[in-house]
Amino acid sequence: QFRSLLVIKELTEKGSPYGDIAKKSGLHPFVVKKNYDICRQFSLSQLKKIYQKIFLIDSNIKTGRVDPETALDLLVSEI
């Protein structure tokens, strides 16, 4: 779901009108509507950094490098 935020923000930054975001992203219009205002609270670079952290933590959990509960605690504290 966080990826949706990133996609919406990227399209917004590229100048896509609100009405075209669902079409261009392939996301359901309801998802765009719910996430559009959330995206405005973050810069594109902030969203990219958070997404990278989520990706890294997910990878570390799946490979057994970190305990899921510990990883979630770390993620929340970093964000």
C-alpha positions as CSV (number, residue, x, y, z in Angstrom):
1,Q,0.0,0.0,0.0
2,F,2.9,2.3,0.6
3,R,3.9,1.9,-3.0
4,S,0.6,3.5,-4.0
5,L,1.5,6.6,-2.1
6,L,4.8,6.7,-3.9
7,V,3.2,6.2,-7.3
8,I,0.6,8.9,-6.7
9,K,3.2,11.4,-5.4
10,E,5.4,10.8,-8.5
11,L,2.6,11.4,-10.9
12,T,1.5,14.5,-8.9
13,E,5.1,15.8,-9.1
14,K,5.1,15.2,-12.9
15,G,2.1,17.5,-13.2
16,S,-0.6,14.8,-13.8
17,P,-4.0,16.2,-13.0
18,Y,-5.9,14.5,-10.1
19,G,-8.4,13.0,-12.5
20,D,-5.7,11.3,-14.6
21,I,-3.7,9.7,-11.7
22,A,-6.0,6.6,-11.5
23,K,-5.8,6.0,-15.2
24,K,-2.0,6.5,-15.4
25,S,-1.2,4.5,-12.3
26,G,-3.7,1.7,-12.8
27,L,-4.9,2.2,-9.2
28,H,-8.5,2.2,-8.3
29,P,-10.0,5.7,-8.0
30,F,-10.9,5.1,-4.4
31,V,-7.3,4.3,-3.6
32,V,-6.2,7.5,-5.3
33,K,-8.8,9.5,-3.4
34,K,-7.8,8.1,0.0
35,N,-4.0,8.5,-0.6
36,Y,-3.9,11.8,-2.4
37,D,-4.1,14.0,0.7
38,I,-1.7,11.8,2.6
39,C,0.8,12.2,-0.2
40,R,0.7,16.0,0.1
41,Q,2.1,15.7,3.7
42,F,5.4,14.2,2.4
43,S,8.0,15.2,-0.2
44,L,8.9,12.7,-2.9
45,S,12.3,12.2,-1.4
46,Q,10.8,11.4,2.0
47,L,8.5,8.8,0.5
48,K,11.3,7.2,-1.4
49,K,13.5,6.9,1.7
50,I,10.6,5.4,3.7
51,Y,9.9,3.0,0.9
52,Q,13.5,1.9,0.7
53,K,13.5,1.3,4.5
54,I,10.4,-0.8,4.2
55,F,11.9,-2.8,1.4
56,L,15.1,-3.4,3.3
57,I,13.3,-4.5,6.5
58,D,11.0,-6.8,4.5
59,S,14.1,-8.4,2.9
60,N,15.8,-8.8,6.2
61,I,12.7,-10.4,7.8
62,K,12.3,-12.8,4.9
63,T,15.9,-13.9,5.0
64,G,15.9,-14.3,8.7
65,R,18.4,-11.6,9.5
66,V,16.0,-9.8,11.8
67,D,13.0,-10.6,14.0
68,P,9.8,-9.2,12.6
69,E,8.8,-7.5,15.8
70,T,12.2,-5.9,16.3
71,A,12.2,-4.8,12.6
72,L,8.8,-3.1,13.0
73,D,9.9,-1.3,16.2
74,L,13.0,0.0,14.4
75,L,11.0,1.1,11.4
76,V,8.5,3.0,13.5
77,S,11.3,4.7,15.4
78,E,13.0,5.8,12.2
79,I,9.9,7.2,10.6
